[in-house]
Amino acid sequence: MSNVPPPVVETTAGRVAGLWRGGSAAFLGIPFAEPPVGELRFAAPVPHRVWEGVREATAYGATPQRVALAEVTAIPEPSIPGESTLNVNVFTPAPGDTDARLPVLVYIHGGGFVAGSPASPWYDGAAFNRDGVVTVSVSYRLDFDGFGWIEDAPVNRAVLDWLLALEWVRDNIARFGGDPGDVTIAGQSAGGGAVLTLLAVPRAAQLFQRAISISGAAGGVALADAERLGRRVAALAGVPPTRAALAEVDEQTVLELQARATAPEGATEDPLAGIGRLVSGGLTWSPVVDGDLLPVPVLDALRRGDGAGKPLLLGATDQEFTAALTPFREQLAAIPAAGILASFGVPAGTVAAYGEAHPGSGTADLIGQFITDTLFRAPALAISLARAQAGAPTWLYRFAWPSGVSGSATHCLDVPFWFDGLARERVDALAGDTPPQALADDVHGAAVAFIRNGAPGWGAFTADERTAFVFDTPSRAETDAYADAASLL
């Protein structure tokens, strides 16, 4: 292969040279926007200017994630320095073949909207390429830079990044062998929340045809809350809340100040500190209900039928964050779980029903499962019910296989199964030494079927049947598979 010339593709901004990898090619770090620095730091993204000659696209580009997290997070997600942080990575089996018209997957990474990197080896599209799907992973601005309120700046800058990346796909993907009219967006955790958000953003409607939300955290920060936090960050920096003033504050300082602005009091002493705020208010730095780009909260938008014409596949792992309080099991054992749930503002009737749905659970395990169900599982069920009532095509799943390491289906465990990448870096640390390939065949196969045909291979969710597919060994379809979370609706 050393004598084979690299694949070169013409984009709207210029030619890019990728690299061959067996039967497919990778084009890494293609900028879809100008570097968001200087005058553009807190501005809407601007399409990248045209370049001369052929641009090398053989290494991942700079990442908005600035701190070194690759070795401490569940998913290895490298931080790469540099200014040009708004990039796409394209994995394709048909570079330059405009007649191929293959379906396209656009993947948005997770990380709580404050971390995450499209340069993760787990997000490599090789297996999707093998199955005839062009795959694109995208970057976007994080934390305050992406979502912080500034009085003279667009508040949903990261959402604008997603939109511009999707416009780049629309305008360029045919040259990489993809069909711009056959795009599925997908993401996990915050990325799954991004997918749900885009279903609720009117400007996104023409940019994709299907959606996959993997452990998606649906939400929407109220504009008044975003403004309060934005003013707090500016006050801590000692500057007015304007683009020009905040652009003079270096990135590291902003990261430190945003942490100070949002840190719950007593977090170091009380293991429950901040949990009530999280389950009631969601993620602090996330899409803002600005009345314009995002007109109403995401769940409200989906309940009223926004995005109803687009097939949606969604679900969660069974124990996303259930183990969050395991280190405090002995400390919490003597505290009634009902009292803790009541302190979170959960109505008494709901507390009783939830306890009945989880008999025999200790306090730490029950509160941990409550976090999982409140943030992920109950919203997935609520969205499925709302879309079923609207006649919107929806498929619900559960990922139930217990890790060989933790013994439960934890957050991020399912990602290498979706990408059919069980042999990739550090998967064994999360899944164990022998994760079942048959399960990866089921999960990845469902994704491919959905991307190709708009249906993953089992019956759609309806208000009467409430069918969900349970990914496990063996995998199976079940009726009312989310019954244990239904009391939280």
The 8 nearest C-alpha neighbors of each residue, nearest first, counted from 0:
[[1, 3, 2, 19, 4, 21, 20, 5],
 [0, 2, 3, 4, 5, 19, 18, 20],
 [3, 1, 0, 4, 5, 19, 6, 18],
 [2, 4, 0, 1, 5, 19, 6, 18],
 [5, 3, 2, 6, 1, 0, 7, 18],
 [6, 4, 18, 17, 16, 7, 3, 19],
 [7, 5, 17, 16, 18, 4, 8, 94],
 [8, 6, 16, 15, 5, 17, 14, 9],
 [7, 9, 15, 14, 95, 10, 174, 16],
 [8, 10, 14, 13, 15, 11, 7, 174],
 [11, 9, 13, 12, 14, 171, 8, 15],
 [10, 12, 13, 171, 9, 170, 49, 14],
 [13, 11, 49, 10, 48, 50, 47, 14],
 [14, 12, 10, 50, 9, 11, 49, 15],
 [13, 15, 9, 53, 8, 10, 54, 7],
 [16, 14, 54, 53, 8, 7, 55, 56],
 [17, 15, 7, 55, 56, 6, 54, 5],
 [18, 16, 26, 56, 57, 6, 25, 5],
 [17, 19, 5, 25, 24, 57, 6, 20],
 [18, 20, 24, 23, 21, 25, 5, 6],
 [21, 19, 23, 24, 22, 18, 25, 125],
 [20, 22, 23, 19, 24, 0, 92, 125],
 [21, 23, 20, 92, 24, 19, 129, 128],
 [24, 22, 92, 20, 91, 21, 19, 128],
 [23, 25, 19, 91, 20, 18, 90, 92],
 [24, 26, 90, 18, 17, 89, 27, 91],
 [27, 25, 17, 56, 89, 88, 57, 90],
 [28, 26, 88, 56, 59, 58, 57, 29],
 [27, 29, 60, 59, 86, 88, 87, 56],
 [28, 30, 86, 87, 27, 56, 88, 31],
 [31, 29, 86, 32, 85, 28, 87, 47],
 [30, 32, 86, 47, 46, 85, 164, 29],
 [33, 31, 47, 46, 45, 30, 85, 44],
 [32, 34, 47, 45, 46, 35, 83, 44],
 [33, 35, 83, 36, 82, 84, 32, 85],
 [36, 34, 40, 39, 33, 44, 37, 83],
 [37, 35, 40, 39, 34, 38, 82, 41],
 [36, 38, 39, 40, 246, 35, 247, 41],
 [37, 39, 40, 36, 42, 41, 243, 246],
 [40, 38, 35, 42, 36, 37, 41, 43],
 [41, 39, 36, 35, 37, 38, 42, 246],
 [42, 40, 39, 242, 152, 144, 43, 35],
 [43, 41, 39, 40, 152, 44, 153, 156],
 [42, 44, 156, 45, 159, 153, 41, 39],
 [45, 43, 32, 160, 42, 46, 159, 35],
 [44, 46, 32, 33, 47, 43, 39, 163],
 [47, 45, 32, 31, 33, 48, 44, 163],
 [48, 46, 32, 33, 31, 45, 30, 49],
 [47, 49, 12, 46, 50, 33, 32, 45],
 [48, 50, 12, 13, 47, 51, 11, 46],
 [51, 49, 13, 12, 48, 52, 54, 53],
 [50, 52, 13, 53, 49, 54, 14, 12],
 [53, 51, 54, 14, 50, 13, 15, 55],
 [52, 54, 14, 15, 16, 55, 51, 13],
 [55, 53, 15, 14, 16, 56, 52, 13],
 [54, 56, 16, 57, 15, 53, 17, 58],
 [57, 55, 27, 17, 26, 16, 28, 58],
 [56, 58, 17, 27, 55, 26, 18, 59],
 [59, 57, 27, 56, 28, 60, 26, 55],
 [58, 60, 28, 27, 118, 61, 57, 88],
 [61, 59, 28, 62, 58, 86, 84, 27],
 [60, 62, 84, 79, 81, 80, 83, 82],
 [61, 63, 84, 64, 79, 78, 60, 116],
 [62, 64, 84, 140, 65, 141, 139, 61],
 [65, 63, 62, 114, 78, 66, 115, 116],
 [64, 66, 78, 63, 67, 62, 80, 79],
 [67, 65, 68, 64, 78, 114, 77, 69],
 [66, 68, 78, 69, 65, 77, 70, 64],
 [69, 67, 71, 70, 66, 72, 77, 76],
 [68, 70, 75, 76, 77, 71, 67, 72],
 [71, 69, 68, 72, 75, 67, 76, 73],
 [70, 72, 68, 69, 73, 75, 74, 67],
 [71, 73, 74, 68, 70, 69, 75, 76],
 [74, 72, 75, 71, 411, 429, 428, 70],
 [73, 75, 72, 76, 411, 69, 121, 119],
 [76, 74, 69, 119, 70, 72, 77, 73],
 [75, 77, 69, 119, 116, 115, 74, 118],
 [78, 76, 69, 116, 118, 79, 75, 119],
 [77, 79, 64, 65, 67, 62, 66, 80],
 [78, 80, 61, 62, 77, 81, 60, 65],
 [81, 79, 61, 62, 78, 65, 82, 60],
 [80, 82, 61, 83, 79, 84, 62, 60],
 [81, 83, 34, 84, 61, 36, 80, 35],
 [84, 82, 34, 61, 85, 81, 33, 30],
 [83, 85, 61, 62, 63, 82, 86, 34],
 [86, 84, 138, 32, 30, 83, 139, 31],
 [87, 85, 30, 29, 28, 31, 138, 84],
 [86, 88, 137, 29, 136, 28, 30, 89],
 [89, 87, 27, 136, 135, 28, 26, 29],
 [88, 90, 135, 26, 25, 134, 91, 27],
 [91, 89, 25, 134, 124, 24, 133, 135],
 [90, 92, 133, 24, 93, 23, 128, 94],
 [91, 93, 23, 128, 24, 22, 94, 133],
 [92, 94, 176, 91, 96, 175, 95, 99],
 [95, 93, 175, 176, 96, 91, 92, 6],
 [94, 96, 174, 175, 8, 97, 176, 93],
 [97, 95, 176, 98, 93, 94, 99, 174],
 [98, 96, 174, 173, 176, 99, 95, 100],
 [97, 99, 96, 100, 176, 173, 177, 101],
 [98, 100, 176, 101, 96, 97, 177, 93],
 [101, 99, 178, 177, 98, 176, 97, 102],
 [100, 102, 177, 178, 99, 132, 176, 103],
 [103, 101, 181, 132, 178, 177, 182, 451],
 [102, 104, 182, 133, 132, 134, 177, 183],
 [103, 105, 134, 183, 184, 182, 135, 133],
 [104, 106, 135, 184, 136, 134, 185, 183],
 [105, 107, 136, 185, 186, 184, 135, 104],
 [108, 106, 186, 190, 137, 136, 185, 109],
 [107, 109, 190, 186, 117, 187, 115, 106],
 [110, 108, 190, 189, 188, 187, 115, 111],
 [109, 111, 114, 115, 112, 189, 113, 108],
 [110, 112, 189, 113, 109, 114, 282, 188],
 [113, 111, 110, 141, 142, 114, 189, 285],
 [114, 112, 142, 141, 111, 110, 284, 115],
 [115, 113, 110, 64, 112, 111, 141, 116],
 [116, 114, 110, 109, 76, 108, 64, 117],
 [115, 117, 76, 118, 119, 77, 62, 64],
 [116, 118, 119, 138, 136, 137, 108, 122],
 [119, 117, 116, 59, 77, 76, 120, 122],
 [118, 120, 76, 121, 117, 122, 75, 116],
 [121, 119, 122, 123, 118, 423, 424, 75],
 [120, 122, 119, 123, 415, 423, 420, 418],
 [123, 121, 120, 119, 124, 418, 117, 136],
 [122, 124, 120, 121, 125, 119, 90, 418],
 [123, 125, 127, 134, 90, 126, 128, 122],
 [126, 124, 128, 127, 123, 129, 90, 23],
 [127, 125, 129, 128, 124, 419, 130, 418],
 [126, 128, 130, 132, 124, 129, 125, 131],
 [129, 127, 132, 131, 125, 130, 126, 92],
 [130, 128, 126, 127, 131, 125, 92, 132],
 [131, 129, 127, 128, 132, 126, 447, 125],
 [130, 132, 128, 129, 127, 101, 133, 92],
 [133, 131, 128, 127, 102, 103, 130, 101],
 [132, 134, 91, 103, 128, 177, 90, 104],
 [135, 133, 104, 90, 124, 103, 89, 105],
 [134, 136, 89, 105, 88, 106, 104, 90],
 [137, 135, 106, 88, 87, 105, 117, 107],
 [138, 136, 87, 107, 117, 86, 106, 88],
 [137, 139, 85, 86, 117, 87, 116, 62],
 [140, 138, 157, 160, 85, 141, 161, 63],
 [139, 141, 145, 157, 63, 144, 138, 142],
 [140, 142, 145, 113, 112, 144, 63, 139],
 [141, 143, 113, 284, 145, 144, 112, 146],
 [144, 142, 147, 146, 145, 141, 284, 257],
 [145, 143, 142, 141, 146, 140, 147, 41],
 [144, 146, 140, 157, 141, 156, 143, 142],
 [147, 145, 143, 155, 284, 154, 285, 142],
 [148, 146, 143, 229, 144, 154, 145, 149],
 [147, 149, 229, 226, 154, 225, 146, 150],
 [150, 148, 152, 240, 241, 151, 229, 147],
 [149, 151, 241, 152, 240, 148, 242, 226],
 [150, 152, 149, 241, 242, 153, 240, 148],
 [153, 151, 149, 150, 154, 42, 41, 242],
 [154, 152, 155, 156, 43, 42, 151, 149],
 [153, 155, 148, 156, 146, 152, 147, 149],
 [156, 154, 158, 146, 157, 153, 286, 287],
 [155, 157, 159, 145, 158, 154, 43, 153],
 [156, 158, 145, 160, 140, 159, 155, 139],
 [159, 157, 161, 160, 155, 156, 162, 286],
 [158, 160, 162, 156, 157, 161, 163, 155],
 [159, 161, 157, 163, 158, 162, 139, 44],
 [162, 160, 158, 164, 159, 163, 165, 157],
 [161, 163, 159, 165, 160, 164, 166, 158],
 [162, 164, 166, 160, 165, 161, 167, 159],
 [163, 165, 167, 161, 166, 162, 160, 31],
 [166, 164, 168, 162, 167, 163, 206, 169],
 [165, 167, 163, 169, 168, 164, 162, 170],
 [168, 166, 164, 170, 165, 169, 171, 163],
 [167, 169, 165, 172, 171, 166, 170, 164],
 [170, 168, 166, 179, 167, 171, 172, 165],
 [169, 171, 167, 168, 166, 172, 11, 179],
 [172, 170, 168, 173, 10, 169, 174, 167],
 [171, 173, 168, 175, 177, 174, 179, 169],
 [172, 174, 177, 176, 97, 175, 178, 171],
 [175, 173, 95, 97, 172, 176, 171, 96],
 [176, 174, 94, 172, 95, 173, 177, 93],
 [175, 177, 93, 96, 99, 173, 97, 174],
 [178, 176, 101, 173, 100, 172, 175, 103],
 [177, 179, 100, 180, 181, 101, 173, 102],
 [180, 178, 169, 181, 172, 182, 173, 177],
 [179, 181, 178, 182, 207, 208, 169, 206],
 [182, 180, 102, 178, 179, 208, 103, 183],
 [183, 181, 103, 207, 208, 104, 180, 179],
 [184, 182, 209, 104, 210, 208, 207, 450],
 [183, 185, 105, 210, 104, 106, 211, 209],
 [186, 184, 211, 106, 210, 212, 105, 194],
 [185, 187, 190, 191, 107, 106, 212, 108],
 [186, 188, 191, 213, 190, 109, 214, 215],
 [189, 187, 215, 214, 191, 109, 190, 216],
 [190, 188, 109, 192, 111, 191, 110, 112],
 [189, 191, 186, 109, 187, 193, 108, 107],
 [215, 192, 190, 186, 212, 187, 188, 194],
 [191, 193, 215, 216, 189, 217, 195, 190],
 [194, 192, 190, 196, 191, 195, 189, 197],
 [193, 195, 191, 197, 192, 196, 212, 185],
 [196, 194, 192, 198, 197, 193, 217, 191],
 [197, 195, 193, 199, 198, 194, 297, 192],
 [196, 198, 200, 194, 199, 195, 203, 193],
 [197, 199, 306, 195, 196, 200, 194, 305],
 [198, 200, 196, 197, 300, 305, 297, 201],
 [201, 199, 197, 293, 202, 203, 198, 292],
 [202, 200, 203, 204, 199, 292, 198, 293],
 [203, 201, 200, 204, 292, 205, 162, 206],
 [204, 202, 206, 201, 200, 205, 197, 162],
 [203, 205, 201, 206, 202, 207, 200, 198],
 [206, 204, 203, 207, 202, 208, 201, 180],
 [205, 207, 203, 204, 165, 166, 169, 208],
 [208, 206, 182, 205, 183, 209, 204, 184],
 [207, 209, 182, 309, 183, 181, 210, 206],
 [210, 208, 183, 310, 309, 207, 311, 184],
 [209, 211, 311, 184, 183, 185, 312, 310],
 [212, 210, 185, 312, 313, 311, 184, 213],
 [211, 213, 191, 313, 215, 186, 185, 194],
 [214, 212, 187, 191, 215, 313, 314, 186],
 [215, 213, 315, 188, 187, 314, 375, 191],
 [191, 214, 216, 192, 188, 212, 213, 187],
 [215, 217, 192, 375, 189, 188, 374, 218],
 [218, 216, 192, 215, 297, 195, 298, 196],
 [219, 217, 297, 296, 216, 281, 220, 298],
 [218, 220, 296, 287, 286, 288, 297, 221],
 [221, 219, 287, 288, 286, 222, 225, 285],
 [220, 222, 224, 288, 223, 287, 225, 219],
 [221, 223, 225, 224, 289, 288, 287, 226],
 [222, 224, 226, 225, 221, 227, 220, 228],
 [225, 223, 227, 221, 226, 222, 228, 220],
 [224, 226, 222, 228, 223, 227, 148, 229],
 [225, 227, 229, 223, 148, 224, 228, 230],
 [228, 226, 224, 230, 225, 229, 223, 231],
 [229, 227, 231, 225, 230, 226, 232, 224],
 [230, 228, 148, 226, 232, 231, 227, 147],
 [229, 231, 233, 227, 228, 232, 240, 234],
 [230, 232, 228, 234, 229, 233, 235, 227],
 [233, 231, 235, 229, 234, 230, 257, 256],
 [234, 232, 236, 230, 240, 235, 238, 231],
 [235, 233, 237, 231, 236, 232, 230, 238],
 [234, 236, 232, 237, 233, 231, 256, 260],
 [237, 235, 233, 234, 238, 232, 256, 248],
 [236, 238, 234, 235, 233, 239, 232, 240],
 [239, 237, 233, 236, 244, 234, 240, 245],
 [238, 240, 241, 233, 244, 237, 234, 245],
 [241, 239, 233, 149, 230, 150, 238, 245],
 [240, 242, 244, 243, 239, 149, 150, 151],
 [243, 241, 245, 244, 246, 41, 151, 152],
 [242, 244, 246, 241, 245, 247, 38, 240],
 [243, 245, 241, 246, 247, 242, 238, 239],
 [244, 246, 247, 248, 242, 243, 241, 240],
 [247, 245, 243, 248, 244, 242, 40, 37],
 [246, 248, 245, 244, 249, 243, 37, 242],
 [249, 247, 245, 246, 252, 250, 253, 244],
 [248, 250, 252, 251, 247, 253, 246, 245],
 [251, 249, 253, 252, 254, 248, 65, 144],
 [252, 250, 254, 253, 249, 255, 65, 248],
 [251, 253, 255, 254, 250, 249, 256, 248],
 [254, 252, 256, 250, 255, 251, 257, 249],
 [255, 253, 251, 257, 252, 256, 250, 258],
 [254, 256, 252, 258, 253, 257, 251, 259],
 [257, 255, 253, 259, 258, 254, 232, 260],
 [256, 258, 260, 254, 259, 255, 232, 253],
 [259, 257, 255, 256, 261, 260, 262, 254],
 [260, 258, 256, 262, 257, 261, 255, 232],
 [261, 259, 257, 258, 262, 232, 256, 231],
 [260, 262, 258, 259, 257, 263, 283, 228],
 [261, 263, 259, 258, 260, 264, 266, 273],
 [264, 262, 273, 266, 261, 265, 272, 276],
 [263, 265, 266, 262, 272, 273, 267, 268],
 [264, 266, 268, 267, 269, 272, 263, 273],
 [267, 265, 272, 269, 264, 268, 263, 270],
 [266, 268, 265, 269, 270, 272, 264, 263],
 [269, 267, 265, 266, 270, 272, 271, 264],
 [268, 270, 272, 271, 266, 267, 265, 273],
 [271, 269, 272, 268, 266, 267, 327, 324],
 [270, 272, 269, 274, 273, 275, 266, 324],
 [273, 271, 266, 269, 274, 270, 265, 263],
 [272, 274, 276, 263, 275, 277, 271, 266],
 [275, 273, 277, 276, 271, 272, 278, 370],
 [276, 274, 343, 278, 277, 273, 279, 272],
 [275, 277, 273, 279, 274, 280, 278, 281],
 [278, 276, 281, 274, 280, 275, 279, 273],
 [277, 279, 275, 276, 281, 280, 274, 373],
 [280, 278, 276, 277, 281, 275, 343, 344],
 [279, 281, 277, 276, 278, 282, 283, 220],
 [282, 280, 277, 278, 279, 218, 283, 276],
 [281, 283, 284, 285, 277, 280, 111, 218],
 [282, 284, 285, 281, 220, 261, 280, 277],
 [285, 283, 142, 282, 146, 112, 143, 147],
 [284, 286, 146, 283, 282, 112, 287, 220],
 [287, 285, 219, 155, 220, 146, 288, 158],
 [286, 288, 220, 219, 289, 221, 222, 155],
 [289, 287, 293, 221, 219, 295, 290, 222],
 [288, 290, 291, 287, 222, 293, 294, 292],
 [291, 289, 294, 288, 293, 295, 292, 222],
 [290, 292, 294, 289, 293, 288, 295, 200],
 [291, 293, 294, 200, 289, 290, 201, 202],
 [294, 292, 288, 200, 291, 289, 290, 295],
 [293, 290, 295, 291, 288, 292, 289, 296],
 [296, 294, 288, 293, 300, 297, 290, 299],
 [297, 295, 219, 299, 298, 288, 300, 218],
 [296, 298, 300, 299, 218, 196, 199, 219],
 [297, 299, 301, 300, 296, 302, 217, 218],
 [300, 298, 302, 296, 297, 301, 303, 295],
 [301, 299, 297, 303, 298, 305, 302, 199],
 [300, 302, 305, 304, 298, 303, 299, 297],
 [303, 301, 385, 299, 304, 300, 298, 386],
 [302, 304, 300, 301, 305, 299, 385, 389],
 [305, 303, 301, 307, 302, 389, 306, 300],
 [304, 306, 301, 300, 307, 199, 303, 198],
 [305, 307, 198, 308, 309, 304, 199, 301],
 [308, 306, 391, 304, 305, 309, 386, 389],
 [307, 309, 306, 391, 310, 392, 305, 208],
 [308, 310, 209, 307, 306, 208, 311, 392],
 [311, 309, 392, 209, 393, 453, 210, 308],
 [310, 312, 393, 210, 211, 209, 309, 394],
 [313, 311, 211, 394, 393, 395, 212, 210],
 [314, 312, 212, 395, 211, 213, 396, 311],
 [313, 315, 396, 395, 397, 213, 214, 379],
 [316, 314, 214, 397, 376, 213, 398, 375],
 [315, 317, 398, 319, 408, 318, 397, 399],
 [316, 318, 399, 408, 319, 398, 315, 397],
 [317, 319, 321, 409, 408, 316, 320, 371],
 [318, 320, 410, 409, 371, 316, 321, 317],
 [321, 319, 371, 323, 322, 318, 367, 410],
 [320, 322, 367, 368, 318, 323, 319, 371],
 [321, 323, 325, 320, 324, 367, 364, 318],
 [324, 322, 320, 321, 325, 367, 326, 363],
 [323, 325, 327, 363, 322, 326, 367, 328],
 [324, 326, 322, 328, 327, 323, 363, 364],
 [327, 325, 324, 328, 323, 329, 322, 330],
 [326, 328, 330, 325, 324, 329, 331, 363],
 [329, 327, 325, 363, 331, 330, 326, 332],
 [330, 328, 332, 331, 327, 333, 326, 363],
 [329, 331, 327, 328, 332, 333, 334, 326],
 [332, 330, 334, 328, 329, 333, 327, 363],
 [331, 333, 329, 334, 330, 362, 328, 361],
 [332, 334, 331, 335, 330, 329, 362, 336],
 [333, 335, 331, 332, 336, 362, 338, 339],
 [336, 334, 337, 338, 333, 362, 339, 332],
 [335, 337, 362, 339, 338, 340, 334, 366],
 [338, 336, 340, 335, 339, 341, 350, 351],
 [339, 337, 341, 336, 340, 335, 342, 334],
 [338, 340, 342, 336, 341, 337, 343, 335],
 [341, 339, 343, 337, 342, 338, 345, 336],
 [340, 342, 345, 338, 344, 343, 339, 337],
 [343, 341, 339, 344, 340, 338, 345, 275],
 [344, 342, 275, 340, 341, 345, 339, 279],
 [343, 345, 341, 342, 346, 340, 275, 279],
 [344, 346, 341, 343, 340, 350, 347, 349],
 [347, 345, 349, 348, 350, 344, 341, 340],
 [348, 346, 350, 349, 351, 345, 341, 337],
 [349, 347, 351, 350, 346, 352, 345, 353],
 [348, 350, 352, 346, 351, 347, 353, 486],
 [351, 349, 347, 353, 348, 352, 337, 354],
 [350, 352, 354, 348, 349, 353, 355, 347],
 [353, 351, 349, 355, 354, 350, 486, 348],
 [352, 354, 356, 350, 355, 351, 349, 486],
 [353, 355, 351, 357, 356, 352, 350, 358],
 [354, 356, 352, 353, 357, 358, 351, 350],
 [355, 357, 353, 483, 354, 358, 352, 484],
 [358, 356, 354, 355, 360, 359, 353, 365],
 [359, 357, 355, 360, 356, 354, 361, 353],
 [358, 360, 357, 361, 354, 365, 355, 362],
 [361, 359, 365, 358, 364, 357, 362, 363],
 [360, 362, 364, 363, 365, 359, 332, 336],
 [361, 363, 336, 365, 364, 332, 366, 331],
 [364, 362, 328, 366, 324, 365, 361, 367],
 [365, 363, 367, 361, 362, 366, 360, 368],
 [364, 366, 368, 362, 367, 360, 363, 361],
 [367, 365, 369, 363, 368, 364, 362, 370],
 [366, 368, 321, 364, 370, 369, 365, 323],
 [367, 369, 321, 371, 365, 370, 366, 364],
 [368, 370, 366, 372, 367, 371, 373, 365],
 [369, 371, 367, 373, 368, 372, 374, 366],
 [372, 370, 368, 320, 319, 369, 374, 373],
 [371, 373, 376, 369, 377, 375, 370, 374],
 [374, 372, 370, 371, 377, 369, 375, 278],
 [373, 375, 371, 372, 370, 216, 278, 376],
 [376, 374, 372, 378, 371, 373, 216, 377],
 [375, 377, 372, 379, 378, 315, 380, 373],
 [376, 378, 380, 372, 379, 484, 373, 375],
 [379, 377, 381, 380, 376, 375, 382, 374],
 [380, 378, 376, 382, 377, 381, 314, 383],
 [379, 381, 383, 377, 378, 382, 384, 376],
 [382, 380, 378, 384, 383, 379, 377, 385],
 [383, 381, 385, 379, 384, 380, 378, 386],
 [382, 384, 380, 386, 381, 385, 387, 379],
 [385, 383, 387, 381, 382, 386, 462, 380],
 [386, 384, 302, 382, 388, 387, 383, 381],
 [385, 387, 391, 389, 383, 388, 384, 382],
 [388, 386, 390, 384, 461, 389, 385, 391],
 [387, 389, 385, 386, 390, 384, 462, 391],
 [388, 390, 386, 387, 391, 304, 385, 307],
 [391, 389, 387, 388, 386, 392, 307, 461],
 [390, 392, 307, 386, 389, 387, 393, 308],
 [393, 391, 310, 390, 311, 459, 394, 309],
 [394, 392, 311, 460, 459, 310, 312, 391],
 [393, 395, 312, 459, 460, 311, 313, 396],
 [396, 394, 467, 313, 314, 312, 460, 468],
 [395, 397, 468, 314, 467, 469, 313, 398],
 [398, 396, 469, 315, 314, 316, 399, 470],
 [397, 399, 316, 470, 469, 400, 317, 315],
 [398, 400, 317, 471, 408, 470, 397, 316],
 [399, 401, 471, 408, 398, 402, 470, 472],
 [402, 400, 407, 408, 406, 399, 403, 405],
 [403, 401, 430, 406, 404, 407, 405, 408],
 [402, 404, 431, 430, 406, 405, 401, 432],
 [403, 405, 431, 402, 406, 430, 429, 428],
 [406, 404, 402, 407, 403, 401, 429, 409],
 [405, 407, 402, 401, 403, 404, 408, 400],
 [408, 406, 401, 402, 405, 409, 318, 400],
 [409, 407, 401, 318, 317, 399, 316, 400],
 [410, 408, 319, 318, 412, 407, 316, 411],
 [409, 411, 319, 412, 320, 316, 408, 318],
 [412, 410, 413, 414, 409, 73, 74, 187],
 [413, 411, 410, 409, 414, 429, 430, 408],
 [412, 414, 416, 411, 415, 417, 398, 316],
 [413, 415, 417, 416, 411, 412, 418, 121],
 [416, 414, 420, 418, 417, 421, 419, 413],
 [415, 417, 439, 419, 413, 414, 418, 442],
 [418, 416, 443, 414, 442, 415, 419, 413],
 [417, 419, 415, 420, 416, 443, 414, 126],
 [420, 418, 416, 439, 417, 415, 443, 421],
 [419, 421, 415, 418, 422, 423, 416, 121],
 [420, 422, 415, 423, 419, 426, 416, 434],
 [423, 421, 420, 424, 426, 427, 425, 415],
 [424, 422, 420, 421, 426, 425, 121, 120],
 [423, 425, 426, 422, 120, 75, 121, 427],
 [426, 424, 428, 427, 423, 429, 75, 74],
 [425, 427, 428, 429, 424, 430, 423, 421],
 [426, 428, 431, 430, 432, 425, 429, 433],
 [429, 427, 425, 426, 431, 430, 404, 432],
 [428, 430, 427, 426, 431, 404, 412, 73],
 [431, 429, 402, 427, 403, 426, 404, 428],
 [432, 430, 427, 403, 404, 433, 428, 429],
 [431, 433, 427, 434, 430, 403, 428, 426],
 [434, 432, 431, 435, 403, 430, 427, 436],
 [433, 435, 430, 431, 432, 436, 421, 403],
 [436, 434, 437, 438, 433, 439, 472, 421],
 [435, 437, 439, 438, 440, 434, 421, 419],
 [438, 436, 440, 435, 439, 441, 472, 473],
 [437, 439, 441, 440, 436, 435, 442, 471],
 [440, 438, 416, 436, 442, 441, 437, 419],
 [439, 441, 437, 438, 443, 444, 442, 436],
 [442, 440, 438, 444, 439, 443, 445, 437],
 [443, 441, 439, 445, 444, 417, 440, 416],
 [442, 444, 417, 446, 445, 440, 439, 441],
 [443, 445, 447, 441, 446, 442, 440, 448],
 [444, 446, 455, 448, 442, 443, 447, 441],
 [447, 445, 443, 449, 444, 448, 450, 455],
 [448, 446, 450, 444, 449, 445, 451, 443],
 [449, 447, 455, 445, 451, 446, 450, 452],
 [448, 450, 453, 455, 454, 446, 452, 447],
 [451, 449, 447, 448, 453, 452, 183, 446],
 [452, 450, 448, 449, 447, 453, 102, 454],
 [451, 453, 449, 454, 448, 450, 455, 447],
 [452, 454, 449, 450, 451, 310, 455, 209],
 [453, 455, 449, 452, 456, 448, 457, 310],
 [456, 454, 449, 445, 448, 457, 446, 453],
 [455, 457, 454, 445, 448, 458, 449, 444],
 [458, 456, 455, 459, 468, 476, 454, 394],
 [459, 457, 460, 466, 456, 394, 467, 476],
 [458, 460, 394, 393, 461, 457, 392, 466],
 [459, 461, 465, 466, 394, 393, 395, 458],
 [462, 460, 387, 465, 464, 463, 459, 466],
 [461, 463, 465, 387, 384, 464, 388, 460],
 [462, 464, 461, 465, 460, 466, 387, 479],
 [463, 465, 461, 466, 462, 478, 460, 479],
 [466, 464, 479, 460, 461, 478, 462, 463],
 [467, 465, 478, 460, 464, 477, 479, 476],
 [468, 466, 396, 395, 477, 476, 480, 469],
 [467, 469, 476, 396, 475, 477, 397, 470],
 [468, 470, 397, 475, 474, 396, 476, 398],
 [471, 469, 474, 398, 399, 397, 468, 400],
 [470, 472, 474, 400, 473, 399, 469, 438],
 [473, 471, 474, 438, 400, 470, 437, 435],
 [472, 474, 471, 475, 470, 438, 469, 437],
 [475, 473, 471, 470, 472, 469, 476, 468],
 [474, 476, 469, 468, 473, 477, 470, 471],
 [475, 477, 468, 467, 469, 466, 478, 474],
 [478, 476, 480, 467, 466, 468, 479, 475],
 [477, 479, 466, 480, 465, 464, 467, 476],
 [478, 480, 465, 482, 481, 466, 477, 464],
 [479, 481, 478, 477, 482, 467, 466, 465],
 [482, 480, 479, 483, 484, 485, 380, 376],
 [483, 481, 485, 484, 479, 480, 486, 356],
 [482, 484, 356, 481, 485, 486, 357, 353],
 [485, 483, 482, 377, 486, 481, 487, 372],
 [484, 486, 482, 487, 488, 483, 377, 481],
 [487, 485, 488, 484, 353, 349, 352, 483],
 [488, 486, 485, 484, 377, 349, 373, 353],
 [487, 486, 485, 377, 381, 484, 378, 380]]
